[in-house]
Amino acid sequence: MSGMEMQNMDMKTMGMLQKSSMEAMDKMNKAMMQGLMDQDPDLAWMKSMAAHHQGTIDMSEAAIKNAKDEDLLKEARKTKEDNEKSLKQLQAKIRKEK
């Protein structure tokens, strides 16, 4: 969805999943861009991806809180768990590289 389309969305008509996901994506995008500003290309990538994993965790949590379908809930839980693991690994590598 383009920025213009997102600006035209009416927050009043959005459900909690949409609102929570949009907030998570906004936070994630800002953190990813900030991470990319590191002068070290390896750290820049790792920091950006760490933000991406955190955004996925946040969006998965929104799905877990709002979804009704059991298969979707299962997938959201698995996605959250997988990304928490990946995030911890990246954070450890980032600490080691600093």
N, CA, C and O atoms as CSV, one atom per row, in Angstrom:
chain,resi,resn,atom,element,x,y,z
A,1,MET,N,N,0.840,-1.172,0.000
A,1,MET,CA,C,0.000,0.000,0.000
A,1,MET,C,C,0.887,1.239,0.000
A,1,MET,O,O,1.818,1.338,0.800
A,2,SER,N,N,0.608,2.168,-0.880
A,2,SER,CA,C,1.434,3.364,-0.964
A,2,SER,C,C,1.154,4.285,0.216
A,2,SER,O,O,0.124,4.176,0.881
A,3,GLY,N,N,2.094,5.194,0.462
A,3,GLY,CA,C,1.927,6.151,1.545
A,3,GLY,C,C,0.667,6.969,1.390
A,3,GLY,O,O,-0.010,7.271,2.372
A,4,MET,N,N,0.350,7.330,0.156
A,4,MET,CA,C,-0.850,8.129,-0.098
A,4,MET,C,C,-2.107,7.339,0.247
A,4,MET,O,O,-3.040,7.879,0.841
A,5,GLU,N,N,-2.131,6.080,-0.118
A,5,GLU,CA,C,-3.291,5.244,0.215
A,5,GLU,C,C,-3.438,5.103,1.715
A,5,GLU,O,O,-4.552,5.133,2.240
A,6,MET,N,N,-2.314,4.947,2.413
A,6,MET,CA,C,-2.366,4.803,3.866
A,6,MET,C,C,-2.871,6.087,4.516
A,6,MET,O,O,-3.608,6.027,5.500
A,7,GLN,N,N,-2.489,7.246,3.984
A,7,GLN,CA,C,-2.940,8.506,4.546
A,7,GLN,C,C,-4.445,8.675,4.396
A,7,GLN,O,O,-5.084,9.320,5.227
A,8,ASN,N,N,-5.009,8.102,3.348
A,8,ASN,CA,C,-6.437,8.245,3.093
A,8,ASN,C,C,-7.284,7.233,3.864
A,8,ASN,O,O,-8.512,7.285,3.795
A,9,MET,N,N,-6.657,6.321,4.593
A,9,MET,CA,C,-7.410,5.332,5.352
A,9,MET,C,C,-8.026,6.002,6.569
A,9,MET,O,O,-7.395,6.833,7.222
A,10,ASP,N,N,-9.227,5.644,6.857
A,10,ASP,CA,C,-9.940,6.210,7.996
A,10,ASP,C,C,-9.697,5.332,9.214
A,10,ASP,O,O,-10.161,4.194,9.279
A,11,MET,N,N,-8.964,5.875,10.176
A,11,MET,CA,C,-8.637,5.106,11.383
A,11,MET,C,C,-9.907,4.684,12.128
A,11,MET,O,O,-9.897,3.689,12.852
A,12,LYS,N,N,-10.978,5.420,11.957
A,12,LYS,CA,C,-12.232,5.104,12.654
A,12,LYS,C,C,-12.847,3.798,12.162
A,12,LYS,O,O,-13.549,3.116,12.909
A,13,THR,N,N,-12.583,3.453,10.906
A,13,THR,CA,C,-13.188,2.243,10.350
A,13,THR,C,C,-12.298,1.020,10.492
A,13,THR,O,O,-12.699,-0.088,10.137
A,14,MET,N,N,-11.095,1.216,11.009
A,14,MET,CA,C,-10.167,0.091,11.178
A,14,MET,C,C,-10.488,-0.690,12.439
A,14,MET,O,O,-10.928,-0.140,13.449
A,15,GLY,N,N,-10.250,-1.988,12.344
A,15,GLY,CA,C,-10.367,-2.836,13.520
A,15,GLY,C,C,-9.077,-2.777,14.332
A,15,GLY,O,O,-8.093,-2.161,13.922
A,16,MET,N,N,-9.102,-3.421,15.473
A,16,MET,CA,C,-7.931,-3.414,16.355
A,16,MET,C,C,-6.716,-4.060,15.689
A,16,MET,O,O,-5.591,-3.601,15.886
A,17,LEU,N,N,-6.927,-5.105,14.915
A,17,LEU,CA,C,-5.808,-5.753,14.235
A,17,LEU,C,C,-5.132,-4.778,13.279
A,17,LEU,O,O,-3.906,-4.670,13.259
A,18,GLN,N,N,-5.932,-4.068,12.489
A,18,GLN,CA,C,-5.364,-3.126,11.537
A,18,GLN,C,C,-4.623,-1.994,12.251
A,18,GLN,O,O,-3.512,-1.634,11.861
A,19,LYS,N,N,-5.228,-1.445,13.278
A,19,LYS,CA,C,-4.586,-0.356,14.021
A,19,LYS,C,C,-3.284,-0.820,14.660
A,19,LYS,O,O,-2.257,-0.152,14.544
A,20,SER,N,N,-3.328,-1.952,15.326
A,20,SER,CA,C,-2.130,-2.476,15.992
A,20,SER,C,C,-1.037,-2.807,14.980
A,20,SER,O,O,0.140,-2.537,15.221
A,21,SER,N,N,-1.420,-3.384,13.863
A,21,SER,CA,C,-0.440,-3.749,12.837
A,21,SER,C,C,0.177,-2.509,12.209
A,21,SER,O,O,1.383,-2.474,11.965
A,22,MET,N,N,-0.630,-1.497,11.948
A,22,MET,CA,C,-0.091,-0.269,11.367
A,22,MET,C,C,0.874,0.414,12.328
A,22,MET,O,O,1.912,0.928,11.910
A,23,GLU,N,N,0.536,0.420,13.604
A,23,GLU,CA,C,1.445,0.998,14.603
A,23,GLU,C,C,2.752,0.222,14.639
A,23,GLU,O,O,3.831,0.813,14.699
A,24,ALA,N,N,2.654,-1.106,14.602
A,24,ALA,CA,C,3.852,-1.951,14.626
A,24,ALA,C,C,4.705,-1.719,13.375
A,24,ALA,O,O,5.930,-1.647,13.463
A,25,MET,N,N,4.062,-1.605,12.220
A,25,MET,CA,C,4.811,-1.380,10.982
A,25,MET,C,C,5.495,-0.016,10.976
A,25,MET,O,O,6.631,0.109,10.518
A,26,ASP,N,N,4.812,0.995,11.478
A,26,ASP,CA,C,5.408,2.326,11.539
A,26,ASP,C,C,6.647,2.310,12.434
A,26,ASP,O,O,7.696,2.843,12.074
A,27,LYS,N,N,6.507,1.696,13.595
A,27,LYS,CA,C,7.636,1.577,14.532
A,27,LYS,C,C,8.773,0.780,13.885
A,27,LYS,O,O,9.940,1.158,13.991
A,28,MET,N,N,8.428,-0.315,13.219
A,28,MET,CA,C,9.418,-1.170,12.574
A,28,MET,C,C,10.150,-0.422,11.464
A,28,MET,O,O,11.378,-0.475,11.384
A,29,ASN,N,N,9.409,0.268,10.614
A,29,ASN,CA,C,10.032,0.971,9.495
A,29,ASN,C,C,11.014,2.034,9.973
A,29,ASN,O,O,12.094,2.185,9.402
A,30,LYS,N,N,10.650,2.763,11.006
A,30,LYS,CA,C,11.550,3.777,11.555
A,30,LYS,C,C,12.818,3.132,12.115
A,30,LYS,O,O,13.924,3.620,11.882
A,31,ALA,N,N,12.652,2.046,12.845
A,31,ALA,CA,C,13.808,1.363,13.435
A,31,ALA,C,C,14.682,0.719,12.360
A,31,ALA,O,O,15.907,0.704,12.485
A,32,MET,N,N,14.063,0.190,11.309
A,32,MET,CA,C,14.846,-0.399,10.219
A,32,MET,C,C,15.690,0.665,9.532
A,32,MET,O,O,16.867,0.439,9.251
A,33,MET,N,N,15.103,1.812,9.265
A,33,MET,CA,C,15.847,2.897,8.615
A,33,MET,C,C,16.969,3.403,9.511
A,33,MET,O,O,18.062,3.704,9.031
A,34,GLN,N,N,16.705,3.495,10.792
A,34,GLN,CA,C,17.735,3.927,11.737
A,34,GLN,C,C,18.881,2.917,11.749
A,34,GLN,O,O,20.048,3.306,11.749
A,35,GLY,N,N,18.559,1.637,11.760
A,35,GLY,CA,C,19.579,0.595,11.739
A,35,GLY,C,C,20.442,0.656,10.499
A,35,GLY,O,O,21.650,0.429,10.567
A,36,LEU,N,N,19.839,0.956,9.381
A,36,LEU,CA,C,20.581,1.035,8.122
A,36,LEU,C,C,21.586,2.177,8.095
A,36,LEU,O,O,22.462,2.198,7.231
A,37,MET,N,N,21.485,3.108,9.002
A,37,MET,CA,C,22.382,4.260,9.026
A,37,MET,C,C,23.751,3.931,9.632
A,37,MET,O,O,24.672,4.745,9.559
A,38,ASP,N,N,23.888,2.740,10.229
A,38,ASP,CA,C,25.191,2.363,10.777
A,38,ASP,C,C,26.208,2.327,9.647
A,38,ASP,O,O,25.916,1.813,8.567
A,39,GLN,N,N,27.384,2.862,9.882
A,39,GLN,CA,C,28.417,2.925,8.845
A,39,GLN,C,C,28.964,1.550,8.471
A,39,GLN,O,O,29.415,1.345,7.344
A,40,ASP,N,N,28.926,0.623,9.399
A,40,ASP,CA,C,29.380,-0.740,9.133
A,40,ASP,C,C,28.256,-1.487,8.405
A,40,ASP,O,O,27.169,-1.637,8.963
A,41,PRO,N,N,28.490,-1.955,7.185
A,41,PRO,CA,C,27.408,-2.597,6.432
A,41,PRO,C,C,26.856,-3.852,7.113
A,41,PRO,O,O,25.664,-4.141,7.009
A,42,ASP,N,N,27.710,-4.587,7.799
A,42,ASP,CA,C,27.229,-5.781,8.496
A,42,ASP,C,C,26.291,-5.402,9.638
A,42,ASP,O,O,25.215,-5.980,9.791
A,43,LEU,N,N,26.716,-4.421,10.438
A,43,LEU,CA,C,25.869,-3.960,11.541
A,43,LEU,C,C,24.593,-3.311,11.023
A,43,LEU,O,O,23.523,-3.492,11.603
A,44,ALA,N,N,24.701,-2.561,9.940
A,44,ALA,CA,C,23.517,-1.910,9.372
A,44,ALA,C,C,22.467,-2.957,9.005
A,44,ALA,O,O,21.285,-2.799,9.310
A,45,TRP,N,N,22.913,-4.026,8.349
A,45,TRP,CA,C,21.972,-5.075,7.956
A,45,TRP,C,C,21.390,-5.770,9.183
A,45,TRP,O,O,20.181,-5.983,9.269
A,46,MET,N,N,22.256,-6.121,10.131
A,46,MET,CA,C,21.775,-6.829,11.321
A,46,MET,C,C,20.799,-5.974,12.122
A,46,MET,O,O,19.776,-6.474,12.590
A,47,LYS,N,N,21.108,-4.690,12.282
A,47,LYS,CA,C,20.211,-3.805,13.037
A,47,LYS,C,C,18.871,-3.645,12.322
A,47,LYS,O,O,17.817,-3.639,12.958
A,48,SER,N,N,18.919,-3.517,11.018
A,48,SER,CA,C,17.685,-3.386,10.251
A,48,SER,C,C,16.846,-4.664,10.350
A,48,SER,O,O,15.629,-4.605,10.523
A,49,MET,N,N,17.502,-5.801,10.240
A,49,MET,CA,C,16.771,-7.072,10.331
A,49,MET,C,C,16.248,-7.325,11.740
A,49,MET,O,O,15.178,-7.911,11.907
A,50,ALA,N,N,16.989,-6.892,12.751
A,50,ALA,CA,C,16.496,-7.029,14.128
A,50,ALA,C,C,15.198,-6.243,14.280
A,50,ALA,O,O,14.247,-6.721,14.900
A,51,ALA,N,N,15.159,-5.045,13.717
A,51,ALA,CA,C,13.929,-4.249,13.768
A,51,ALA,C,C,12.798,-4.936,13.006
A,51,ALA,O,O,11.641,-4.896,13.424
A,52,HIS,N,N,13.144,-5.563,11.890
A,52,HIS,CA,C,12.144,-6.293,11.104
A,52,HIS,C,C,11.565,-7.452,11.917
A,52,HIS,O,O,10.351,-7.655,11.936
A,53,HIS,N,N,12.426,-8.202,12.581
A,53,HIS,CA,C,11.943,-9.316,13.412
A,53,HIS,C,C,11.072,-8.806,14.550
A,53,HIS,O,O,10.052,-9.419,14.865
A,54,GLN,N,N,11.455,-7.691,15.173
A,54,GLN,CA,C,10.636,-7.138,16.257
A,54,GLN,C,C,9.276,-6.706,15.724
A,54,GLN,O,O,8.257,-6.897,16.388
A,55,GLY,N,N,9.258,-6.125,14.532
A,55,GLY,CA,C,7.985,-5.746,13.930
A,55,GLY,C,C,7.100,-6.949,13.661
A,55,GLY,O,O,5.886,-6.894,13.859
A,56,THR,N,N,7.705,-8.028,13.213
A,56,THR,CA,C,6.949,-9.258,12.966
A,56,THR,C,C,6.394,-9.816,14.274
A,56,THR,O,O,5.267,-10.308,14.312
A,57,ILE,N,N,7.178,-9.741,15.333
A,57,ILE,CA,C,6.708,-10.180,16.653
A,57,ILE,C,C,5.518,-9.341,17.082
A,57,ILE,O,O,4.506,-9.877,17.536
A,58,ASP,N,N,5.634,-8.030,16.941
A,58,ASP,CA,C,4.546,-7.129,17.343
A,58,ASP,C,C,3.279,-7.384,16.532
A,58,ASP,O,O,2.180,-7.387,17.087
A,59,MET,N,N,3.425,-7.602,15.213
A,59,MET,CA,C,2.257,-7.874,14.382
A,59,MET,C,C,1.655,-9.248,14.695
A,59,MET,O,O,0.439,-9.429,14.627
A,60,SER,N,N,2.506,-10.205,15.034
A,60,SER,CA,C,2.009,-11.529,15.423
A,60,SER,C,C,1.215,-11.430,16.722
A,60,SER,O,O,0.180,-12.080,16.873
A,61,GLU,N,N,1.698,-10.622,17.649
A,61,GLU,CA,C,0.969,-10.422,18.911
A,61,GLU,C,C,-0.403,-9.803,18.648
A,61,GLU,O,O,-1.387,-10.171,19.291
A,62,ALA,N,N,-0.468,-8.868,17.707
A,62,ALA,CA,C,-1.754,-8.270,17.354
A,62,ALA,C,C,-2.696,-9.328,16.791
A,62,ALA,O,O,-3.884,-9.345,17.114
A,63,ALA,N,N,-2.165,-10.207,15.951
A,63,ALA,CA,C,-2.991,-11.281,15.387
A,63,ALA,C,C,-3.460,-12.230,16.486
A,63,ALA,O,O,-4.616,-12.652,16.494
A,64,ILE,N,N,-2.568,-12.563,17.407
A,64,ILE,CA,C,-2.928,-13.476,18.500
A,64,ILE,C,C,-4.056,-12.883,19.347
A,64,ILE,O,O,-4.953,-13.603,19.784
A,65,LYS,N,N,-4.009,-11.590,19.572
A,65,LYS,CA,C,-5.036,-10.924,20.390
A,65,LYS,C,C,-6.367,-10.787,19.655
A,65,LYS,O,O,-7.419,-10.729,20.292
A,66,ASN,N,N,-6.335,-10.734,18.332
A,66,ASN,CA,C,-7.544,-10.382,17.586
A,66,ASN,C,C,-8.109,-11.464,16.679
A,66,ASN,O,O,-9.270,-11.380,16.277
A,67,ALA,N,N,-7.332,-12.456,16.355
A,67,ALA,CA,C,-7.789,-13.474,15.404
A,67,ALA,C,C,-8.752,-14.454,16.059
A,67,ALA,O,O,-8.737,-14.675,17.270
A,68,LYS,N,N,-9.584,-15.028,15.209
A,68,LYS,CA,C,-10.569,-16.000,15.685
A,68,LYS,C,C,-10.286,-17.405,15.163
A,68,LYS,O,O,-10.645,-18.394,15.803
A,69,ASP,N,N,-9.647,-17.489,14.010
A,69,ASP,CA,C,-9.389,-18.765,13.368
A,69,ASP,C,C,-8.226,-19.479,14.072
A,69,ASP,O,O,-7.154,-18.900,14.252
A,70,GLU,N,N,-8.440,-20.704,14.457
A,70,GLU,CA,C,-7.420,-21.461,15.202
A,70,GLU,C,C,-6.160,-21.709,14.378
A,70,GLU,O,O,-5.057,-21.677,14.924
A,71,ASP,N,N,-6.300,-21.955,13.079
A,71,ASP,CA,C,-5.121,-22.145,12.231
A,71,ASP,C,C,-4.302,-20.868,12.142
A,71,ASP,O,O,-3.072,-20.910,12.171
A,72,LEU,N,N,-4.982,-19.734,12.035
A,72,LEU,CA,C,-4.276,-18.464,11.994
A,72,LEU,C,C,-3.571,-18.198,13.317
A,72,LEU,O,O,-2.427,-17.743,13.335
A,73,LEU,N,N,-4.245,-18.479,14.415
A,73,LEU,CA,C,-3.621,-18.299,15.732
A,73,LEU,C,C,-2.374,-19.168,15.867
A,73,LEU,O,O,-1.355,-18.726,16.398
A,74,LYS,N,N,-2.461,-20.391,15.388
A,74,LYS,CA,C,-1.312,-21.299,15.436
A,74,LYS,C,C,-0.146,-20.729,14.630
A,74,LYS,O,O,0.997,-20.741,15.085
A,75,GLU,N,N,-0.443,-20.231,13.431
A,75,GLU,CA,C,0.597,-19.654,12.576
A,75,GLU,C,C,1.190,-18.387,13.204
A,75,GLU,O,O,2.401,-18.178,13.147
A,76,ALA,N,N,0.345,-17.549,13.798
A,76,ALA,CA,C,0.834,-16.325,14.440
A,76,ALA,C,C,1.742,-16.665,15.626
A,76,ALA,O,O,2.768,-16.016,15.832
A,77,ARG,N,N,1.368,-17.665,16.388
A,77,ARG,CA,C,2.212,-18.083,17.523
A,77,ARG,C,C,3.557,-18.621,17.035
A,77,ARG,O,O,4.602,-18.302,17.602
A,78,LYS,N,N,3.525,-19.438,15.983
A,78,LYS,CA,C,4.759,-19.988,15.424
A,78,LYS,C,C,5.632,-18.877,14.852
A,78,LYS,O,O,6.844,-18.867,15.062
A,79,THR,N,N,5.029,-17.957,14.142
A,79,THR,CA,C,5.768,-16.836,13.565
A,79,THR,C,C,6.415,-16.006,14.667
A,79,THR,O,O,7.576,-15.613,14.553
A,80,LYS,N,N,5.669,-15.743,15.726
A,80,LYS,CA,C,6.211,-14.987,16.854
A,80,LYS,C,C,7.392,-15.719,17.469
A,80,LYS,O,O,8.438,-15.120,17.717
A,81,GLU,N,N,7.226,-17.008,17.714
A,81,GLU,CA,C,8.284,-17.808,18.333
A,81,GLU,C,C,9.544,-17.851,17.454
A,81,GLU,O,O,10.657,-17.677,17.949
A,82,ASP,N,N,9.359,-18.083,16.157
A,82,ASP,CA,C,10.502,-18.128,15.234
A,82,ASP,C,C,11.248,-16.794,15.193
A,82,ASP,O,O,12.478,-16.761,15.182
A,83,ASN,N,N,10.495,-15.704,15.170
A,83,ASN,CA,C,11.124,-14.388,15.088
A,83,ASN,C,C,11.760,-13.972,16.403
A,83,ASN,O,O,12.749,-13.238,16.398
A,84,GLU,N,N,11.224,-14.418,17.517
A,84,GLU,CA,C,11.878,-14.147,18.805
A,84,GLU,C,C,13.246,-14.826,18.845
A,84,GLU,O,O,14.223,-14.246,19.319
A,85,LYS,N,N,13.306,-16.049,18.346
A,85,LYS,CA,C,14.571,-16.777,18.297
A,85,LYS,C,C,15.571,-16.053,17.386
A,85,LYS,O,O,16.724,-15.841,17.760
A,86,SER,N,N,15.114,-15.680,16.193
A,86,SER,CA,C,15.996,-14.978,15.251
A,86,SER,C,C,16.441,-13.632,15.804
A,86,SER,O,O,17.597,-13.246,15.624
A,87,LEU,N,N,15.554,-12.917,16.468
A,87,LEU,CA,C,15.894,-11.625,17.050
A,87,LEU,C,C,16.974,-11.784,18.117
A,87,LEU,O,O,17.931,-11.010,18.148
A,88,LYS,N,N,16.830,-12.767,18.979
A,88,LYS,CA,C,17.844,-13.000,20.023
A,88,LYS,C,C,19.207,-13.309,19.406
A,88,LYS,O,O,20.235,-12.836,19.891
A,89,GLN,N,N,19.211,-14.102,18.340
A,89,GLN,CA,C,20.471,-14.426,17.669
A,89,GLN,C,C,21.116,-13.177,17.070
A,89,GLN,O,O,22.323,-12.974,17.200
A,90,LEU,N,N,20.311,-12.348,16.417
A,90,LEU,CA,C,20.844,-11.117,15.826
A,90,LEU,C,C,21.356,-10.162,16.903
A,90,LEU,O,O,22.415,-9.553,16.750
A,91,GLN,N,N,20.604,-10.036,17.986
A,91,GLN,CA,C,21.029,-9.137,19.067
A,91,GLN,C,C,22.353,-9.592,19.656
A,91,GLN,O,O,23.198,-8.760,19.988
A,92,ALA,N,N,22.548,-10.897,19.793
A,92,ALA,CA,C,23.816,-11.412,20.305
A,92,ALA,C,C,24.966,-11.097,19.335
A,92,ALA,O,O,26.056,-10.725,19.771
A,93,LYS,N,N,24.731,-11.242,18.040
A,93,LYS,CA,C,25.752,-10.918,17.039
A,93,LYS,C,C,26.058,-9.429,17.038
A,93,LYS,O,O,27.216,-9.032,16.901
A,94,ILE,N,N,25.035,-8.606,17.188
A,94,ILE,CA,C,25.246,-7.158,17.226
A,94,ILE,C,C,26.104,-6.774,18.427
A,94,ILE,O,O,27.027,-5.968,18.307
A,95,ARG,N,N,25.795,-7.352,19.578
A,95,ARG,CA,C,26.607,-7.066,20.784
A,95,ARG,C,C,28.061,-7.491,20.579
A,95,ARG,O,O,28.985,-6.801,21.008
A,96,LYS,N,N,28.249,-8.626,19.923
A,96,LYS,CA,C,29.593,-9.149,19.675
A,96,LYS,C,C,30.370,-8.251,18.710
A,96,LYS,O,O,31.580,-8.085,18.866
A,97,GLU,N,N,29.696,-7.673,17.720
A,97,GLU,CA,C,30.335,-6.852,16.698
A,97,GLU,C,C,30.714,-5.466,17.199
A,97,GLU,O,O,31.637,-4.848,16.668
A,98,LYS,N,N,30.022,-4.977,18.201
A,98,LYS,CA,C,30.260,-3.602,18.679
A,98,LYS,C,C,31.589,-3.448,19.350
A,98,LYS,O,O,31.929,-2.354,19.801
